[in-house]
Amino acid sequence: MKVVIIGGVAAGMSAAAKFKRLSPNDEVIVYEKGDIVSFGACGLPYYVGGFFDDSREMIARTPEEFKASGVEIHIKHEVLSVDFKAKKLHIKNLISNEILEENYDKLMIASGARAIIPPIKNVNLENVVTLKSLDDGNKLKDLMANEEYKKVTIIGAGFIGLEAVEAAMHRGKEVTVIQLKDRVLQEVFDKDITDLLEDELRDSGVNLLLNETVVELIGDEKVYKVKTNKRELETDIVILATGVKPNTDFLNSDEIEMIRNGAIVVDQYGRTSVEDVYSAGDCATINNLITGKPVYVPLATGANKLGRIVGENLAGQNNSFQGSMASSCIKVMNMEAARTGLSEKEVKDLGFDYKTKFITDMNQTSYYPGRERIYVKLIYDAHTKVILGGQVAGYKDAVQRCNVLAACIYAKMTTDQLGMLDLCYSPPFARTWDVLNVAGNVSK
C-alpha cells in the first residue's frame, strides 16, 4: 500500500511516523512545500525575543532522520491539485519547476495554515512581517536585534500578537498593539479574564489600542508610520498577527466537505468526506469533546494527537480521537492565563442552560513568600452542575490549575465534586482549600 501525506509539520509527521512503525513494509511519502519538517512554530515568539538562539530547538526531527526510519520525504514540493476519483496528485518541484504526478492508495491532507494578510494599504513595505514560518522568525529576529529600530507595532491581539509583545519588550522595544475588536483574545477568553490581561499589558507599558482599524502603512520602501481610523503612529517594525487561514486553496470545495473558513471537516477517526482521504492539523477541523461537533482549533496539541490517530488508522486500525477541549494557555508579560472546555459565549450560543462563577483568591498561604492573586471562572450546567468550561489567570501556577479543570471536564465532574477534590497542599503551593476547591464550593 502507498500512503501519501501532504504537509510535513506537526500532524503530517506524527501520522507518517506512527504509520511507518505499524506498517514497516508499506510505503509512505510526504510532500512538503517548505524546506523544514516537524517544525514547532509555537516557539517562534521566544526565538524572536532572544529567549533562545538556536532555531534547531524548534525542530523535532530532520528530513534525514525521517528518511532513515523509512519515511520518504520531498521538501520544496508543492501539491497543486488532487484528483480524488483517480487518486492522483499534481505536484510542482519548487526547485526545478517540474510538474509531477503521484498516485496514492490512501491520502492524508496536513497542509497546515498560513498567516492572514489584512487588506491594509502598502502592506508589502519593508520591515512588515508575519510570524508563522521559520523564515518569518529569522527575518523578525534580525529586525529585533537592530538597535536602531525602537518602535514595534503589532496588528492583532490573539495568541501570536500577545506573545510577540513579550518578545519585543524583552528586546527593549516600545510596543503598540492595535486590535480591531474591543477585547484581546476575544475568541478564546471571556471578558472576566481579558480585562485582567489588558490591565497587565498596560501596566507593563504597552500602548494597547482597542476598537481601532489599521487602514494604511506609510513609507517609501520601509514602513515608518501606521495610520489607523483614529490616528497616525510612528513605527520601525510592523508585525501582522491577524490570524491564520487553512491551506486548502488547492482543493475543490465541491469535492470535499469544508467549513466556511476552508478547514476540511473530519470525523473522530480523522476521515474526510472522501473515501480513503484523511486530514488533521491546522487545515482541518477537530471534534469538540463536549458537543461532538467539528470546530476549528489550530493548536499543536490537537494536531499531534489527531495526526497520530490518523497514522494508526492509515495502518488499518480503527481508533477514534476522544475529542478536543480547546485547552490553551498564554503568558502575557508576568501574568499567565489558560482556558479549557467551552467559554461562556460558546455555551450561550449553543443554547445551554448554564451558570457561571468568577472568583478571586490567593494561590498559596500568606506566610510563605510569593503569594499572588489568582482568578478562576467556571461555566457549568445549571441543573446537573457538570463543569462545561474553566478559565484561570494569575501570576503563579494558573495554567497548571487549568489542567486540573481539563481532567474534571473529561471525567464529567460536577462543581460539588471539584469542591471536595483531594488536591495537594503545602504552604508554598496552595492553601488547605485550594482555589479550585473554593470555586467548586461556591458554584451552586
Secondary structure as GFF3:
##gff-version 3
##sequence-region A 1 444
A	DSSP	beta_strand	2	6	.	.	.	ID=ss1
A	DSSP	alpha_helix	10	22	.	.	.	ID=ss2
A	DSSP	beta_strand	27	32	.	.	.	ID=ss3
A	DSSP	three_ten_helix	41	43	.	.	.	ID=ss4
A	DSSP	alpha_helix	44	48	.	.	.	ID=ss5
A	DSSP	three_ten_helix	55	58	.	.	.	ID=ss6
A	DSSP	alpha_helix	63	68	.	.	.	ID=ss7
A	DSSP	beta_strand	72	75	.	.	.	ID=ss8
A	DSSP	beta_strand	77	83	.	.	.	ID=ss9
A	DSSP	beta_strand	88	93	.	.	.	ID=ss10
A	DSSP	beta_strand	99	103	.	.	.	ID=ss11
A	DSSP	beta_strand	106	109	.	.	.	ID=ss12
A	DSSP	beta_strand	113	115	.	.	.	ID=ss13
A	DSSP	beta_strand	128	129	.	.	.	ID=ss14
A	DSSP	alpha_helix	134	145	.	.	.	ID=ss15
A	DSSP	beta_strand	151	155	.	.	.	ID=ss16
A	DSSP	alpha_helix	159	170	.	.	.	ID=ss17
A	DSSP	beta_strand	174	178	.	.	.	ID=ss18
A	DSSP	alpha_helix	191	203	.	.	.	ID=ss19
A	DSSP	beta_strand	207	209	.	.	.	ID=ss20
A	DSSP	beta_strand	214	219	.	.	.	ID=ss21
A	DSSP	beta_strand	223	228	.	.	.	ID=ss22
A	DSSP	beta_strand	232	234	.	.	.	ID=ss23
A	DSSP	beta_strand	237	240	.	.	.	ID=ss24
A	DSSP	beta_strand	244	246	.	.	.	ID=ss25
A	DSSP	beta_strand	277	279	.	.	.	ID=ss26
A	DSSP	beta_strand	286	287	.	.	.	ID=ss27
A	DSSP	beta_strand	294	295	.	.	.	ID=ss28
A	DSSP	alpha_helix	300	314	.	.	.	ID=ss29
A	DSSP	beta_strand	328	332	.	.	.	ID=ss30
A	DSSP	beta_strand	335	341	.	.	.	ID=ss31
A	DSSP	alpha_helix	344	349	.	.	.	ID=ss32
A	DSSP	beta_strand	354	362	.	.	.	ID=ss33
A	DSSP	beta_strand	373	381	.	.	.	ID=ss34
A	DSSP	beta_strand	387	394	.	.	.	ID=ss35
A	DSSP	alpha_helix	398	410	.	.	.	ID=ss36
A	DSSP	alpha_helix	415	419	.	.	.	ID=ss37
A	DSSP	alpha_helix	435	442	.	.	.	ID=ss38
###
